[in-house]
Amino acid sequence: MIQELENSNIQLAESRSAVEELEEKLGRISKLREDYSELQATSKSTILCLEDEMDTLKRQDQNLQAQLAALISHPNLGSLPPPALTRLLFNQDQELAAARQRDQTQDQSLLEAHQHLKDRDQDLSKAQQRCQALGGQMLFSPSVKSVLKIDVSPDFRRNGTSSGQTVMKLNLSEIKRWRRQLPRPSVWIRPVPSFVLVGTMLTL
């Protein structure tokens, strides 16, 4: 009997170890079941969200298809243009953009030329003012008065000198002598057959 009890104790101890191992495995299985349930719930909610998004995209696609059909059926639009026409329109658009760029460049060049002419005009105005100042000195200078002779003949009056211009005659030697008398720096006057200085026509 004692031997049988000892054998039974040994078997019970082994059985207890096996039972503990089974309990541990059952615990892991329970944890796996919980994780699986949680994952299943999460997957289900994710699937529902994805289904909702798919439904939304389907509705948007249907709306776009309806809008496209309405545009195509519009009498002013007709069917979609062929690819060749699309390429042609694209090339024309590119050429138009290049032409606009060239126009902008030409406009800029014209503005620069206008500014250059404006500067030249200002320079000419300043030169004219200096000539007017010099002409005033000439008219009031005794040495110039002595060599000027006013011409009021009918020919000069018919040519528009009655508007207030003074017509004078100078000979070449008198002009050269007067030019030598000018203080430096001076404006050199080159004798020509006829020129206008400060509204005054000087002729040889």
Phi, psi and omega in degrees: 000317181296320180296320179294321178295319178298318178297321179295320178298318179297317179295321178295319178297316178296319179296323179296318178299318179296320179296319179297319177296319178296320178297320178296318178296320178298322177298316178295322179296320178297318178296320178296322178296319178296315178298319179296319179296317179295317178296322179295319178295317179296317179297322180295316179294322178295318178297320179296318178296317179296322177295320177297317178296321178296319177297319179297315179296323177296318179295319177297319178296319178297318179296317179295320177297319179294318178296318178297319178296321178295321179293318181294322181282354180293136184295333182278349183252313182074203183281172179295142180290152178290162181301324181297318178294323178297315177297320179297315179296322179295317179296320178296322177296320177296318178295321178296319178296319178295321178295321177297321178297318178296320178298319178297319178296317178295320177300318178296319178296320178295321177297318179295319178295320177298318178295321179296316177295323178297318177296318178298320179296320177296319177298318178294322178297318178296318178296322178294320177297319177296321178295321177297317178297318178293321178296322176298320177295323179296316184293326183265000179279131180298325181294327178284320180300329183287338182253357180269144176227120183283132179249116180240036181292158180301328180297317180290325178293323179292335181275014173095012181279355179286356180281003177120355179286146178257124182259125184228157177240136176229144170266164188295319181294325180291322178296316180296319180294319179294323181295324178293337181277349182291141176288153176271147352288145183232165175264118182283131179252118180270120182293127176232165181305323179204132175209160183249130178226114177058051178071010184240129178266120178254126182235148176276000000 
